[in-house]
Amino acid sequence: MLFEYLLRRFSLLLFMVFTLTVFTFSLSYMFPGELLSNVTGQLHPTYEQSKALTLKYHLDESIFIQYLAFLERIVHGDWGLSLSSGQSVFEHVVKLFPATLELCIYALAVAIIFGIPGGIIASAYHKRWPEKVINSLSLLGFSVPIFWLALLLIMVFCLGLGLFPMSGRIGLLYEVEPITNFILLDIILQDFPYEGLAFVDALHHLALPTVVLAMYPTTVLIRFTRDSMLDVLEQNYIKTARAKGLNRRQLIMHHALRNALLPVIKQIGLQFSTLITLAMITEVIFSWPGVGRWLIDSIYQRDYPAIQGGLLAVSMFVILANMVAEFSHTLFDPLSRNQAHGKV
């Protein structure tokens, strides 16, 4: 049963990756300009360079051969050169993606810390004032656009009160060598003076972008956890436990919570993939040096190889995050495998 499920999921993963690579490969023909420049990232090559690049990238052969060569280059990390910087697109992705991933991890942690307990409290006080307050706040947070919230927080806490910096990952006074490209981890790994001050400064830079990015998944987890808890509390075994004299706290903590969190686990993984796309807007507003900001800048600069590589990296990560979320949910809830296959 488990093998059949994994085989279906792996087949779906291969199909999605195939579709993504075909679309990314076709962008070279959709972009304006010369095909050779769009593929290689080299502007105005000489005749000898053009001939060599045409042979290297198989541009004089059929589309199928070019696609196979494209897959081989993707596997080997040859994603072309950026038109704006002249550097490898793959190196840009490797250098910048940890900043985006770091921001998304902290935002997801904040969403879990506040979202799940908020949903549990709302379900515990169903149709009472705590639930109404939590539902009102979650509806407000769900409705507010993140770019408007980001600008509002910058105006109040940065320009007005001066409590937080407006941009960047760390102050200019501190020089942190990029070991893992995760700023907090790099500060811990390096032994240099004022390490504690640098760590606090990095946390100050992280605070507002994390809050802005965590707003949407927090509201989603609150509402999803609340609905899941209320659905479980209506089950027959909960009614039986209530008839035995258990109070609402005992029902939630000892009987309902474990089953109610099963669908929430899957939702957490889905929200993590959503954070990757929302991070692009957040990075632009806070000048966060991540792959999202780099991709937006590449669009403005018409850097076609960078757009192609950034789209491939972000889309691949979203696909993998969704697959991991699906597998984690199935690992904790084996019944979902039968339900997804139509056996229950």
N, C-alpha and C positions, 0 to 999 in steps of 0.2 A: 504493500500500500504506500509506504513512504517512498520507495524507489519510483513508483509510477508518478507520484506527485512531483518529486524532484525532476523527473524526466520531462514532465509537462512544463514546469517552470523554466527549466534550462532551454527547452525548445522555444518558449516565448521570449526568453532573454536573447537567444540567437536571432530571432526574427526582428526584435526591436533594434538590436545592434546593426543588423543588416540594413534595415530601413534608414537608420541614422547615418550610417556611412555612405549609403547611396545618395541621400539628400546632401550631405556635406560635400561629397565628391562633385555633385552637379552644380554646386555654387560657383566653382571655377568657371563654368561656362555661362552662368547667369550674370556674374559681375561684369560691369563694363570694362573696356580695356582689352589688352592683349592677353591671350590665354597663358602664354609663357610667363608673363609677369605675375599674373594671378596665382599661378601654381607655385612658382619658385620664390617670388618676392624680390626678384632682382630687376631693377629698372634700367632700361637702355643698355642691354648687354651687347658686346661686340659680336661680330659674325661667328667667330670661333666659339665664343661662350654660348651663343644661341644654339649652335649645332651640337655642342656637348650637352647642354641642358635638355635639348630635345631628345637626344639618345638616352640620357639618364632617366627622364620622366616618361619615356615611351610615347611622346606626343605625336609621333608620326605613325603610330599603330592604331588598332581598333579601340573603341570605347571600352570593351571588356578587358583588354590587356591593360589599358590605362587605369581601370578600376582596381585590378589586381595589384598593379604597381603602387597605387595609392594605399591600399591596405598594407602592403609590405612596408611602405614608408611610415605609416602610422605606428606599426608595431615597433619599428626601429627608432622612433623618436624624430624622424625627419619630417617636420611639419612645415617646412619652408622658412623663409626669412620675413620679418616684419618690414613693411615698406617704410614705416616712420623711423624705426630705430636701427634697422639693418641687422638686428640680432635674431637668434633662433626663436621661433614662436613657441616651440616646446620648452625652451629654457624660461621664457616669460611665464608660461603656465605653471611650471614647477616652482618658480620663485614666488608667484603671486597667489596661487590657490590656497596655500596654508593660511594666509591672512583672512581670506573669505571663510574658510572652514573653521578657523578659530572663532570668528565672530558668530557664525551659525551655531557652533557648539554651546557657547555661553548663552546665546539667546534661547536655545532649546532647553538648557538647564533652568533658566529663569522661568520659562513657560511651564515646565514640569513642576517646579517648586510651588508656583502660585496657581497654576491651572487645575491640577488634580485635587489638591485640598479645597480649592474654591468650589469645584463641582461637588465634592463630597459634602461640604457644609450646606450648599444649596439644596441637595437632595435630603439631607437630614432635617432641614427646616422647611420642608415643602409647604407651599402656600402660606408661609409666614414671612415676617419682614426681612430676615437675613437673606432668604432666597430672592425676594424682590429687589433688594439692594444689589446683590451679586449679579442678577440677571440684567439689571439696568446698567451697571458698570460694564459688563461684558458686551452688551449691545452697543454701548457708546464706543468701547474700544474696537469692536468689530467694524463699526461704521466710519471711524475716522481714518482718512487716508494717511499712510505712513509718511509721505513727504510733507504733508501739512503738520503732522505731529512732530516731525524732526525739526522743521523750521520754528515751530512754537517753542520747543524745548531749548533750541539754540538761542532764541530771543530772550527767554526768561533766565535760564541757568548759565548761559555763557556771556551774553551781552549785558543782561540786567544785573545778575548776582555775581557773575565771575567765578562760579564754583567749578566749572568744568571747561576744558579746552574745546575748541570748535572743530579741530581737524587733526588728522595724523594718528599714529599709533603710540608715539612716545615723544617727549620733548627733545628739542635740539641740543640740550645740554648733555644728553646721554648718548653714547655710541655703543650700540649692541651689535656684535658680530652675528650675522645670520647663520646659525647652525641648523636648526630645524625650520626656521622661518615662522615658528610660533613664538610671538614676542615674549610672553610670560615664561615659557619654558626656556627660551634662550637666555633670559635674565638669570634664571635659577642655575642653569648649567655653567654660566660664566662667573668667574670669581674676580670681581673688580670693585673698586671703592664705590660707596654710595649705592650698593645693590638694592638695599631696602627702599631708598628714595626712588630709584628707577622703577622698582616693582609697583610702588604706589602710584607713580606718575603714569605708568602703563594702564593701571586699573582706572585712573581718572579718564584717560582717553577712551577706554572701553565702555564706560558706564552709559553714556547717552546713546551711542549706536546700538548697544545691547538692549536697552530698554525699548527703543523704537522698533527694532527688529523683532523683539519678543512679544510685542503687543498683540499682533494678529494670532499667532499660535496659542497664546495664553487664553484669549477669549474662546478660541475653538475648543481647546481642551476643557475649559470650564463647562461649556454647554454640552460637549460630548460626554464628559464624565457624569454630569448631572442626569442626562437622559438615560445613560447606561445604568446608573444606580437606581433610578426610579423604575426602570424596566425590570431589574432583578428583584427589587423589593416587592413587586407584584407577583412573583412566582409562588407556586404552591408550598414549596419547602420553607420559604420565608414566612408565609402565613401560618404554617404549622409551628414554626419556632416562636412566632409571636403569640400563638395560642397557649404555648407552654409557659408564658410569663416573661419572656426575655424583653428587655427594654430596647429602645431604638438604637442606642449606642452599641449594645451587644449584637444586635442583628446586623448592623453595618460592619463592625470591625471583625466579627468572627464568622459571618456567613455570607454577606452580600459583597463585600469589598473585593475578595479574590476573583469571583466570577465577573464582577462588573469591570474590572481592570483589563480583562482579556481583550476586548475590542479597542480599549484605549491604547494598548501597546502598539497595535497596528497603526492607529491614528498618529502616534508620536513619530513613527518612521515616515509617514506621509507628510507630516508637518516639517520634518527636517529637509525633505526635498523641496518643499515650498519655500523654505527659508533661503535656499540657494538663489532662487529667482528674485525674492524680495530684497536680498542683500545688494543687488545691483543698484537699486535706488538709494539705499542707505549709504552705500560706499561713495556714491557721487556727491551726496549732500554733505557728508562728514569728511570728504577727501580721504577715505580709507583706502590704503594701497592694496586692494585686492583684485581678483580677476574680473569682478563685475565692473568696477570702475575702468579698468584697462579695456574691457570689451566695449563699453560705452564710448570711451575716447577713440577707440579704433574705428567705430562706426562714424564718428564725426570726422575723423581724418581719412576715411575711405581706405583704411588699411585692410585690404581684402584677405590676405593670408592670415592676419591676426583674427579677423572676424570668423574665418573658417575654423581656425584652431580653438578659439575661445568657445565657439558654439559647440564644437565637438566635445571639449572637456566638460563644460557645464551639463550638457545633455547626457553624456555618459554617466556622470556622477548622479544625476537625478534618476536615471534608469536603475543604477546599482542600489541606490538608497531605497527605492520602492521595492526592489526585489528582496533586499535584506529585511525590510519591514514586513513583507508578506511571509517570508520564511520564519521570522521570529514569532509572528502571530500564530503560525501553524505549529511551531515547536511547542508553544505553551498551550495551544488549543487544538489537539489532533482531530477533534470533531469537524473543524472547519475544512479539512481536506475532503471529507465525504460530502459536506455541504457544497463546496465549490465544484465537485465532480457530479453532483446530482444524485448522490446515493442516500441522502437523508431527506 
